[in-house]
Amino acid sequence: MTETLSPALPDHIEDAARRVLEKANDAGLSLATAESCTGGLLASLLTDVEGVSGAFERGYVVYSKDAKCELLHIARDMVESCGAVSRDVALAMADGALAASRADVALSITGFAGPGGPDDEPGLVHFGCARTGRATDHREEHFGDIGRGPTRVKCLEVALQMIEKAL
């Protein structure tokens, strides 16, 4: 059972977080996150599960373009040309988090949790999942204009699915 986020999260997400952490722990693997639109929510969830949270190595909250470039070593021209919310940046974020940490699996999330600019699609989110020795996986979701909170919760569900698959 998670302690901090429990009142706000559906049971199936808490169960998925515990399952992912137990699998990582049992396999001797560690996890890292690189989050933009979720603002560290995934990292918080992974550190709230008692008894297995030690499988979480570190998290990066990289909300701005500068943070993505400075902390995850993503080329500025990539972020500018592709856009911070893109397949390429999500993959680079996951690869950067893996390279900058001691983790075996890194999950990235970048998207529009709510209304952005005039050409931004609310609910568009890109995910990247990197594992040492494997090709980095990508997933694109179109959650729609359902609001910031519900979009972030849906992001947790997808992120945990991707991490579990990588394990």
VOBA-1610 file (N, C-alpha, C; in pm, whole numbers, padded with zeros to 5 digits, always signed):
BEGIN
Met+00085-00118+00000Met+00000+00000+00000Met+00089+00124+00000Thr+00056+00220-00086Thr+00130+00344-00083Thr+00079+00428+00033Glu+00164+00514+00083Glu+00125+00591+00199Glu+00079+00731+00163Thr+00157+00805+00088Thr+00129+00945+00064Thr+00019+00970-00038Leu+00021+00899-00150Leu-00074+00926-00258Leu-00200+00841-00251Ser-00210+00750-00160Ser-00322+00655-00154Ser-00460+00717-00174Pro-00493+00823-00105Pro-00629+00874-00120Pro-00663+00921-00263Ala-00563+00956-00341Ala-00587+01014-00473Ala-00577+00915-00588Leu-00525+00796-00565Leu-00497+00704-00674Leu-00589+00582-00674Pro-00626+00536-00794Pro-00703+00412-00802Pro-00618+00294-00752Asp-00685+00195-00696Asp-00616+00078-00641Asp-00529+00007-00744His-00574+00000-00871His-00496-00075-00970His-00361-00009-00998Ile-00351+00122-00979Ile-00222+00189-00998Ile-00130+00158-00881Glu-00182+00160-00761Glu-00102+00123-00644Glu-00054-00021-00656Asp-00142-00110-00701Asp-00104-00250-00718Asp+00005-00264-00824Ala-00007-00189-00933Ala+00093-00195-01040Ala+00228-00143-00990Ala+00227-00038-00910Ala+00352+00016-00856Ala+00421-00087-00767Arg+00345-00150-00681Arg+00402-00253-00593Arg+00459-00368-00676Arg+00383-00412-00776Arg+00426-00524-00862Arg+00557-00489-00934Val+00565-00369-00990Val+00685-00325-01061Val+00805-00320-00967Leu+00785-00261-00851Leu+00896-00251-00755Leu+00940-00388-00705Glu+00845-00477-00681Glu+00882-00612-00637Glu+00960-00685-00745Lys+00916-00673-00872Lys+00989-00737-00982Lys+01130-00681-00994Ala+01143-00551-00987Ala+01275-00489-00996Ala+01362-00533-00880Asn+01307-00530-00761Asn+01380-00570-00641Asn+01425-00716-00649Asp+01333-00803-00688Asp+01366-00946-00699Asp+01473-00973-00803Ala+01475-00892-00909Ala+01573-00910-01017Ala+01703-00834-00989Gly+01708-00759-00880Gly+01827-00680-00848Gly+01846-00561-00942Leu+01736-00510-00996Leu+01742-00397-01089Leu+01693-00270-01021Ser+01742-00156-01068Ser+01698-00029-01012Ser+01635+00057-01121Leu+01551+00150-01076Leu+01470+00232-01166Leu+01503+00380-01150Ala+01487+00453-01262Ala+01500+00599-01261Ala+01385+00656-01343Thr+01350+00781-01315Thr+01247+00849-01392Thr+01297+00984-01440Ala+01243+01027-01553Ala+01267+01161-01607Ala+01130+01215-01644Glu+01079+01307-01563Glu+00941+01351-01578Glu+00930+01499-01608Ser+00839+01528-01699Ser+00807+01667-01729Ser+00664+01696-01685Cys+00564+01656-01763Cys+00425+01694-01731Cys+00372+01631-01603Thr+00433+01526-01553Thr+00389+01466-01428Thr+00459+01525-01307Gly+00559+01606-01328Gly+00622+01682-01220Gly+00673+01601-01102Gly+00717+01478-01126Gly+00771+01396-01018Gly+00669+01303-00953Leu+00549+01298-01007Leu+00444+01214-00949Leu+00481+01066-00954Leu+00542+01021-01064Leu+00583+00881-01073Leu+00692+00849-00971Ala+00789+00937-00959Ala+00895+00917-00860Ala+00837+00911-00719Ser+00743+00999-00691Ser+00679+00999-00560Ser+00607+00867-00535Leu+00534+00819-00634Leu+00463+00692-00619Leu+00561+00578-00592Leu+00672+00574-00665Leu+00768+00466-00651Leu+00845+00470-00519Thr+00846+00584-00455Thr+00912+00592-00323Thr+00814+00578-00208Asp+00686+00571-00238Asp+00584+00559-00133Asp+00552+00415-00096Val+00595+00318-00175Val+00558+00178-00151Val+00656+00118-00049Glu+00605+00087+00066Glu+00689+00036+00175Glu+00750-00100+00141Gly+00874-00117+00182Gly+00939-00247+00172Gly+01013-00274+00042Val+00977-00204-00064Val+01043-00229-00193Val+01085-00101-00264Ser+01068+00013-00199Ser+01101+00140-00263Ser+01251+00155-00288Gly+01332+00068-00228Gly+01476+00072-00252Gly+01514+00039-00396Ala+01422-00016-00473Ala+01448-00044-00615Ala+01449+00085-00696Phe+01399+00194-00638Phe+01400+00323-00707Phe+01532+00392-00682Glu+01606+00425-00788Glu+01740+00483-00774Glu+01736+00636-00769Arg+01667+00698-00863Arg+01656+00845-00862Arg+01555+00891-00965Gly+01515+01019-00949Gly+01421+01080-01043Gly+01466+01220-01081Tyr+01434+01255-01203Tyr+01462+01389-01255Tyr+01330+01454-01290Val+01305+01572-01236Val+01191+01652-01279Val+01249+01757-01373Val+01219+01741-01500Val+01279+01826-01604Val+01166+01895-01681Tyr+01104+01989-01613Tyr+00986+02055-01668Tyr+01023+02154-01779Ser+01133+02223-01764Ser+01172+02322-01865Ser+01266+02261-01970Lys+01277+02330-02082Lys+01371+02287-02186Lys+01513+02288-02131Asp+01547+02392-02055Asp+01681+02401-01998Asp+01711+02281-01908Ala+01616+02242-01826Ala+01637+02128-01737Ala+01660+02000-01816Lys+01583+01980-01922Lys+01601+01860-02006Lys+01743+01857-02062Cys+01789+01972-02110Cys+01922+01979-02171Cys+02034+01967-02068Glu+02021+02038-01956Glu+02127+02040-01857Glu+02138+01910-01777Leu+02027+01857-01732Leu+02031+01740-01644Leu+02040+01608-01720Leu+01981+01602-01839Leu+01976+01477-01915Leu+02066+01481-02038His+02136+01592-02056His+02233+01607-02165His+02170+01589-02303Ile+02051+01644-02320Ile+01983+01642-02448Ile+02029+01765-02527Ala+02058+01746-02653Ala+02104+01856-02737Ala+01993+01961-02750Arg+02030+02086-02727Arg+01935+02197-02735Arg+01867+02202-02873Asp+01943+02178-02979Asp+01884+02185-03113Asp+01778+02077-03134Met+01791+01963-03067Met+01688+01859-03078Met+01559+01907-03014Val+01571+01963-02895Val+01452+02011-02824Val+01385+02122-02905Glu+01464+02210-02963Glu+01410+02322-03040Glu+01346+02274-03171Ser+01411+02181-03240Ser+01361+02139-03371Ser+01246+02038-03360Cys+01252+01948-03265Cys+01148+01845-03250Cys+01034+01890-03160Gly+01064+01978-03067Gly+00967+02018-02966Gly+00990+01936-02839Ala+00968+01999-02725Ala+00989+01931-02597Ala+00893+01814-02580Val+00778+01821-02643Val+00680+01712-02639Val+00686+01641-02774Ser+00772+01539-02780Ser+00793+01467-02905Ser+00851+01329-02876Arg+00842+01244-02975Arg+00899+01109-02965Arg+01049+01117-02939Asp+01118+01199-03020Asp+01264+01208-03009Asp+01308+01255-02870Val+01240+01354-02816Val+01278+01405-02684Val+01245+01303-02575Ala+01133+01233-02586Ala+01100+01130-02487Ala+01206+01021-02486Leu+01250+00978-02604Leu+01355+00876-02611Leu+01486+00929-02554Ala+01521+01053-02588Ala+01645+01112-02537Ala+01638+01131-02386Met+01522+01164-02333Met+01507+01179-02188Met+01531+01045-02118Ala+01473+00938-02170Ala+01492+00805-02109Ala+01639+00764-02118Asp+01699+00781-02234Asp+01840+00746-02251Asp+01928+00832-02160Gly+01896+00961-02150Gly+01973+01052-02065Gly+01963+01016-01918Ala+01844+00980-01874Ala+01826+00940-01733Ala+01901+00812-01703Leu+01901+00720-01798Leu+01975+00595-01779Leu+02125+00623-01770Ala+02175+00707-01860Ala+02318+00738-01864Ala+02364+00820-01743Ala+02276+00906-01692Ala+02315+00995-01582Ala+02292+00933-01444Ser+02242+00811-01441Ser+02212+00747-01313Ser+02283+00612-01304Arg+02254+00542-01196Arg+02304+00405-01180Arg+02191+00305-01201Ala+02080+00352-01260Ala+01962+00268-01279Ala+01982+00172-01397Asp+01904+00066-01395Asp+01902-00031-01504Asp+01788-00005-01602Val+01683+00061-01553Val+01565+00095-01634Val+01529+00240-01604Ala+01505+00317-01710Ala+01464+00457-01694Ala+01340+00485-01778Leu+01245+00553-01718Leu+01119+00586-01783Leu+01106+00737-01794Ser+01071+00786-01912Ser+01051+00930-01931Ser+00907+00961-01970Ile+00864+01079-01931Ile+00729+01128-01962Ile+00739+01274-02001Thr+00687+01308-02119Thr+00681+01448-02162Thr+00552+01469-02238Gly+00477+01571-02202Gly+00350+01591-02269Gly+00280+01717-02224Phe+00157+01729-02270Phe+00070+01841-02234Phe-00040+01788-02143Ala-00026+01807-02013Ala-00126+01758-01919Ala-00253+01842-01926Gly-00240+01965-01968Gly-00354+02055-01981Gly-00334+02142-02103Pro-00410+02248-02113Pro-00395+02336-02229Pro-00255+02397-02234Gly-00194+02394-02351Gly-00064+02456-02372Gly-00082+02576-02462Gly+00002+02582-02562Gly-00009+02689-02660Gly-00120+02661-02759Pro-00142+02753-02853Pro-00253+02738-02947Pro-00243+02613-03036Asp-00123+02565-03063Asp-00106+02447-03147Asp-00081+02319-03068Asp-00086+02327-02935Asp-00059+02212-02850Asp-00187+02132-02828Glu-00174+02000-02829Glu-00288+01910-02810Glu-00295+01868-02663Pro-00396+01915-02590Pro-00409+01871-02450Pro-00421+01719-02443Gly-00344+01660-02352Gly-00348+01515-02334Gly-00254+01437-02423Leu-00176+01506-02508Leu-00074+01436-02588Leu+00047+01412-02499Val+00086+01285-02484Val+00200+01251-02398Val+00286+01147-02469His+00417+01169-02463His+00516+01074-02515His+00591+01013-02398Phe+00613+00882-02407Phe+00684+00808-02305Phe+00805+00740-02368Gly+00914+00731-02295Gly+01030+00654-02337Gly+01069+00561-02224Cys+01116+00442-02259Cys+01161+00348-02157Cys+01291+00285-02204Ala+01397+00312-02131Ala+01530+00261-02166Ala+01572+00156-02064Arg+01633+00051-02115Arg+01691-00051-02028Arg+01830-00082-02081Thr+01923-00095-01992Thr+02060-00126-02029Thr+02063-00246-02122Gly+02132-00230-02236Gly+02149-00340-02330Gly+02034-00364-02425Arg+01933-00278-02423Arg+01816-00294-02510Arg+01785-00165-02583Ala+01709-00176-02691Ala+01663-00057-02762Ala+01560+00015-02675Thr+01560+00145-02681Thr+01467+00227-02603Thr+01330+00223-02668Asp+01229+00199-02585Asp+01091+00186-02630Asp+01021+00322-02624His+00923+00341-02712His+00844+00465-02715His+00696+00432-02718Arg+00620+00519-02656Arg+00474+00507-02664Arg+00415+00648-02668Glu+00317+00667-02752Glu+00247+00795-02765Glu+00102+00775-02726Glu+00051+00863-02642Glu-00088+00855-02598Glu-00158+00987-02624His-00284+00977-02659His-00371+01093-02678His-00487+01077-02579Phe-00468+01132-02458Phe-00568+01116-02352Phe-00686+01210-02369Gly-00668+01314-02449Gly-00774+01412-02468Gly-00769+01521-02363Asp-00861+01614-02375Asp-00866+01730-02285Asp-00947+01693-02160Ile-00888+01605-02077Ile-00957+01553-01959Ile-00914+01622-01829Gly-00819+01716-01840Gly-00771+01788-01722Gly-00634+01739-01678Arg-00566+01824-01605Arg-00428+01795-01564Arg-00419+01673-01471Gly-00502+01669-01370Gly-00497+01558-01274Gly-00526+01424-01339Pro-00639+01411-01410Pro-00668+01283-01475Pro-00562+01242-01579Thr-00505+01338-01650Thr-00400+01305-01746Thr-00278+01250-01673Arg-00242+01312-01563Arg-00126+01264-01487Arg-00149+01124-01432Val-00268+01095-01386Val-00298+00961-01336Val-00289+00859-01450Lys-00340+00893-01567Lys-00328+00803-01682Lys-00182+00782-01720Cys-00101+00886-01705Cys+00043+00874-01733Cys+00107+00771-01639Leu+00068+00772-01513Leu+00122+00674-01419Leu+00092+00532-01466Glu-00029+00510-01510Glu-00070+00377-01555Glu+00015+00330-01673Val+00032+00416-01773Val+00113+00380-01890Val+00258+00360-01850Ala+00311+00449-01768Ala+00451+00440-01726Ala+00478+00308-01655Leu+00390+00269-01566Leu+00409+00144-01492Leu+00400+00023-01586Gln+00311+00029-01684Gln+00303-00079-01783Gln+00435-00093-01859Met+00491+00022-01899Met+00616+00019-01975Met+00733-00033-01892Ile+00739+00011-01767Ile+00847-00036-01679Ile+00834-00186-01658Glu+00712-00231-01632Glu+00692-00376-01610Glu+00734-00456-01733Lys+00701-00406-01850Lys+00742-00475-01974Lys+00895-00479-01986Ala+00960-00371-01948Ala+01107-00365-01956Ala+01174-00459-01857Leu+01107-00487-01747Leu+01165-00576-01646Leu+01155-00721-01690
//
